[in-house]
């Protein structure tokens, strides 16, 4: 029987012909002959296909494209001081040493690390633009710089041949995927594909197994692998849900443990004995990720149930509900959501972490229990699920207004104004869909039979409609920031029309002005997706969308079918 050492020796021997000379500075391509043979087909091995077009074809070209050190210094500083969930993928003290060595001898620096640096620079340029509060989509010069750095990061992955799993391969790929996500403006499919590639490469490199199985790994290497795998898991689950697809990583057997609650200063490459983890009540770069992972793990199971081809038993649903509440209960006090007037001494980053955890928890409850909204309101077998789902959706919409108010000029979260058009904002549209679906059945259900369940809710129909109006106004104020925001505004407008339509009348029967919005505010009519509505006067002029940005120019009938579908809620899997 072969020993583990013998198996490793065999693997090393078989991998010898795959090693590229890029890290020794002897050549710039996976095959090592592009510069020597100008007639050779660039990257003919196909590795460039999955990560995009590669512009540079050698390490020398990558280094020639590197800006002057002062420029790179500023960009690296901005990224490490940003609010980026990918920050904890990089061990800051180690990166600092590698960065210093890079400028001493760029040619001897691994190409994959150079790609990582370009990826960080690209994100830093985007974050700088976003911090200036000049809109969601960067202007052309800024976008060109972002894309140039991102292209160099992609080129580095191809030159280094990312399929061989060199150090920093997964980090570079995840940073590039993050860049793709920020610039996708609603199209997450490319990000999902790149994450799938990163997951498969991580599998090949053994990231799904706990580092304790590999004694040759240092404590720092093992700890960083835990951080990477758990962030990969979260991204896969959340973006897959966003696309309405099953998670890829959920089907992978894995025994890796969560990362320890440690500061980067607590360990380095020379650490032999694992340091004592800090209490969860003490904030570290991974405190938020640890708390989010616990909730996300149960959320992933809820997503699986929602996509199951065979309906789960109600016992399974209740078991997940219990585990979800247990995971929520483990959130440390420092990361528990609290009123804004009790957060005046907290940093905006901590406040946003609290909101994100709370919204993920509420979304999880909605996804887990939402299948029972399609049942008759007179069916009391699943009253608990209906109540849980509706209460969670209502709370989620309340946070929509709280966060929107906080990100306004001079607000506690002003620097996070971009949040209202981010992927997380889809939580609010999900909640609005659930509330609207419930309210439309008020016209159809037997009022006497349904009142028993409705009386258990903490809100009534008028309060729900008022909250939906507020949410609609917020979506209108950011509809010019992204296609998704514009679509959400149009969809919610149609849903509100349907909710407010008197029984027996058509929600689209009004002409000229939509009477269902006559008390939202303002008096200047505007056109949105073919519907005449009232422009709300609640957003300061400096925060209104720029007419030069991409606006909603859809056909008048784009959202009309949604109103029709509300007439057959039992046949539609809405959320």
SULUR-V114860 format. One record per pair of residues at least 6 apart in sequence whose C-alpha atoms are under 7 Angstrom apart, sorted by the first residue. I is the first residue (numbers start at 0). J is the second residue. Records with the same first field share a line. If there is no record, write none. Layout:
BEGIN
I = J / J
END
This chain:
BEGIN
19 = 29 / 30 / 31 / 159
20 = 26 / 31
21 = 27 / 28 / 110 / 159
22 = 107 / 108 / 109 / 110
23 = 107
24 = 106 / 107
27 = 56 / 57 / 58 / 158
28 = 56 / 57 / 158 / 159
29 = 158 / 159 / 160
33 = 39 / 41
46 = 157 / 160
47 = 53 / 157
50 = 153 / 193
51 = 153
53 = 150 / 153 / 154
54 = 150 / 151 / 154
55 = 61 / 151 / 154
56 = 154 / 158
57 = 158
58 = 110
61 = 151
74 = 120 / 123 / 124
75 = 119 / 120 / 123
77 = 123
78 = 119 / 123
79 = 86
82 = 348
87 = 284 / 285
88 = 170 / 223 / 226 / 227
90 = 263
91 = 263
101 = 108
110 = 155 / 159
111 = 155 / 156 / 159 / 167 / 168
112 = 167
113 = 155
114 = 151 / 152 / 153 / 155 / 156 / 171
115 = 152 / 171
117 = 148 / 149 / 151 / 152
118 = 148 / 149 / 152 / 171 / 174 / 175
119 = 174
120 = 148
121 = 145 / 148 / 149
122 = 178
124 = 145
125 = 145
128 = 137
129 = 135
130 = 414
134 = 480
135 = 417 / 480
149 = 175
161 = 168
162 = 200
164 = 200 / 204
169 = 197 / 201
172 = 197
176 = 190 / 193 / 194
179 = 190
180 = 187 / 190
184 = 481 / 482
185 = 481 / 482 / 483
191 = 238 / 239
194 = 235
206 = 224 / 228
207 = 228 / 253 / 254 / 255
208 = 253 / 254 / 255
209 = 254 / 255 / 256
210 = 221
217 = 268
218 = 270 / 271 / 273
219 = 266 / 267 / 268
222 = 258
225 = 255 / 256 / 257 / 258
226 = 258
229 = 257 / 292
232 = 248
233 = 292 / 295
235 = 246 / 247 / 248
236 = 246 / 299
239 = 245 / 246
245 = 303
257 = 289
259 = 276
260 = 276 / 277 / 279 / 283 / 285 / 286
261 = 276 / 277 / 283
262 = 283 / 284
265 = 274
279 = 286 / 331
280 = 331 / 332 / 333
287 = 352
290 = 330
291 = 356
293 = 326
294 = 323 / 326 / 327 / 360
297 = 319 / 323
298 = 363
301 = 363 / 366 / 367
302 = 366
304 = 311
305 = 366 / 367
316 = 367
334 = 352 / 353
335 = 353
336 = 353 / 354 / 357
347 = 411 / 412
358 = 395
361 = 391 / 395
362 = 426
364 = 387 / 388 / 391
365 = 388 / 391 / 392
368 = 384 / 385 / 388
369 = 388
371 = 381 / 384 / 385
372 = 385
373 = 568 / 569
376 = 444 / 449
377 = 448 / 449
382 = 452
386 = 456
389 = 434
390 = 456
392 = 430 / 433 / 434
393 = 430
395 = 427 / 430
396 = 427 / 430 / 431 / 466 / 470
399 = 427 / 470
400 = 470
403 = 419
405 = 411 / 412 / 413
406 = 412 / 413 / 414 / 415 / 416
407 = 413 / 416
420 = 477 / 480 / 481 / 484
428 = 487
429 = 574
431 = 467
435 = 494 / 498
436 = 565
438 = 498
439 = 497 / 498
442 = 502
468 = 519
471 = 488 / 491 / 492
472 = 535
474 = 484 / 487 / 488
475 = 488
476 = 538 / 543
477 = 484 / 544
478 = 484 / 485 / 488
479 = 485 / 544 / 548 / 549 / 550
480 = 544
482 = 551
485 = 551
489 = 527 / 528 / 558
490 = 558
493 = 558 / 562
494 = 562
496 = 506 / 515
497 = 506 / 562
499 = 515
500 = 506
511 = 531
512 = 531 / 532
513 = 531 / 532
516 = 532 / 533
519 = 535
520 = 535 / 536
521 = 533 / 534 / 535 / 536
522 = 533 / 534
523 = 533 / 534
524 = 531 / 532 / 533 / 534
525 = 531 / 532 / 533 / 534
526 = 532
528 = 552 / 553 / 554 / 555 / 557
529 = 554 / 555
530 = 555
END
